[in-house]
Amino acid sequence: MTVQQRPTTLRETGTPCAHCAAPLADDQRYCLNCGFRIGEGRVDFMDTIKTRIKREVAASGGDAGTPGATGSLYPWWRSPIAPIGAAVAVFLLILGVGILIGNSGDDSGKQAVAPPQVITVQGGGAPAAAAEVPFTADWPGGQDGFTIQLQALPKEGTQVTAVDAAKSDATTKGALEVGALDSDQFASLDPGNYVIYTGQYDTRKEAQKALKGIKETFPDASVVEVSATGGAGGSASDLTSGKKDEGTASKQQLQQLQKLSPDQYQKQSSKLPDKTNTEGKAPPKDDKKPGGGEGDAEVIK
């Protein structure tokens, strides 16, 4: 086999590399400094391979132009169209996998939107809502006394969970023996409230003494009487303070009225006496004789 070689001299010795400017020898085909290719190889490699293939195919009686022929050095996987066929096969494989995944997703989607199973209960009608937990009072049944009211929550719109949260909050702030009661069960309290209280006392004096110790933490706290038949204490706001029968209302009672809501104000004001007893000194007594000045007075008939 004869191989035609290219000339060995490519340039003048010392010619700089076009890439890094390093000096080159006259037959260098790669720069020794940067590795940049300067010229083609001495032998045409592809021509050499083709010449060898043709000789071997001719010796074996095959046809070099038919890929996969007997004695050919070009098996089917080295055919020029082999990459195209492989690409088509891979594409079809990916397409098939995509179709399978799509069908699987459609099945799962159909299952997800399937109508729910309907269970019919005898009697029909809409399913009943979950029953609300009933309120349980902490005040002992049948017992009258006094306590310190910390907060009053309207029963309308207030759930038992809110009552429990108010009790926990009062305990966290330092109140002892915290409980809750239904004001509708006691005539001495304003109706329609859940009362959050602390302590149980036999007399008002004991409750007033305990109130002084927590007034700083609970500025809106007040002493109330808890009685199923009413009592000297009057209402949950303790406005009458046992003085309703005396016929006069104190200044303190009137000031407490200003802190109430309009509805509570109307209820409590109706329980107060008609007269108001205010504190302060009486004006000095005037002992002077009535007169219009010095001299004779003119009598008008």
Residue pairs with C-beta under 8 A, 6 or more apart in sequence:
1 48
1 51
1 52
1 55
3 43
3 44
3 47
3 48
3 51
4 43
4 44
4 47
5 42
5 43
6 40
6 41
6 42
6 43
6 44
8 26
8 27
8 42
9 26
9 27
10 26
10 27
10 28
10 29
10 38
10 39
11 24
11 26
11 38
12 26
13 23
13 24
13 25
13 26
14 23
14 24
15 23
15 24
15 26
16 22
16 23
16 24
17 23
17 24
17 31
17 33
17 34
17 36
17 38
18 36
18 38
19 31
19 34
19 36
20 31
20 33
20 34
20 36
22 31
22 32
22 33
22 34
24 31
24 38
28 38
28 39
29 37
29 38
29 39
29 40
29 41
29 42
30 36
30 37
30 38
31 38
53 64
53 73
53 74
54 64
56 71
56 73
57 63
57 64
57 71
57 72
57 73
58 64
60 70
60 71
61 70
61 71
62 69
62 70
62 71
62 72
63 69
63 72
64 72
64 73
64 74
66 72
67 74
67 75
67 76
67 78
67 79
67 80
67 81
67 82
68 74
68 75
68 76
68 79
76 82
121 127
132 159
132 160
133 160
133 161
134 160
135 160
135 163
135 180
135 182
135 194
137 179
137 180
137 181
137 182
137 185
138 179
138 180
138 181
139 147
139 179
139 181
139 197
139 200
139 226
140 200
142 228
143 200
143 226
144 225
144 226
144 227
144 228
144 229
144 231
145 200
145 201
145 202
145 225
145 226
145 227
146 200
146 201
146 202
146 203
146 204
146 206
146 207
146 223
146 224
146 225
146 226
146 233
147 197
147 198
147 199
147 200
147 201
147 207
147 223
147 224
147 226
148 197
148 198
148 199
148 207
148 210
148 211
148 214
148 218
148 221
148 222
148 223
148 224
149 195
149 196
149 197
149 221
149 222
149 223
149 224
149 236
150 170
150 175
150 178
150 196
150 197
150 198
150 218
150 220
150 221
151 166
151 170
151 195
151 196
151 220
152 183
152 190
152 193
152 194
152 195
152 196
152 236
153 162
153 163
153 166
153 193
153 194
153 196
154 192
154 193
154 194
155 182
155 184
155 192
155 193
155 194
156 192
158 194
163 180
163 194
163 196
166 180
166 196
167 178
167 179
167 180
167 196
170 178
170 196
170 198
170 218
171 178
173 217
173 218
174 214
174 217
175 198
175 214
175 217
175 218
176 198
176 199
177 198
177 199
177 200
178 196
178 197
178 198
179 196
179 197
179 198
180 194
180 195
180 196
180 197
181 194
181 195
181 197
181 226
182 194
182 195
183 189
183 190
183 191
183 192
183 193
183 194
183 195
183 236
184 191
184 192
185 228
186 226
186 227
186 228
187 227
187 228
187 229
187 230
188 224
188 225
188 226
188 227
188 228
188 229
188 230
188 231
188 233
188 234
188 235
188 236
189 195
189 224
189 226
189 235
189 236
190 235
190 236
190 237
190 264
190 267
190 268
193 236
195 224
195 236
197 224
198 210
198 214
198 221
199 207
199 210
201 207
201 210
204 223
204 225
204 233
204 242
207 223
208 223
211 221
211 222
211 223
214 221
215 221
220 259
222 237
222 238
222 256
223 233
223 238
224 233
224 235
224 236
224 237
224 238
225 231
225 232
225 233
225 234
225 238
227 233
232 240
232 242
232 244
233 240
233 241
233 242
234 240
234 241
234 242
234 244
234 271
235 267
235 268
235 271
237 256
237 260
237 264
237 268
238 256
239 253
239 256
239 257
239 268
239 271
239 272
240 253
240 271
240 272
241 250
241 252
241 253
243 249
243 250
243 253
244 271
244 272
244 273
246 273
247 273
247 274
247 275
248 273
248 275
248 276
248 277
249 272
249 273
249 275
249 276
249 277
250 276
250 277
250 278
251 276
251 277
251 278
251 279
253 272
254 272
254 276
257 265
257 268
257 269
257 272
260 268
291 297
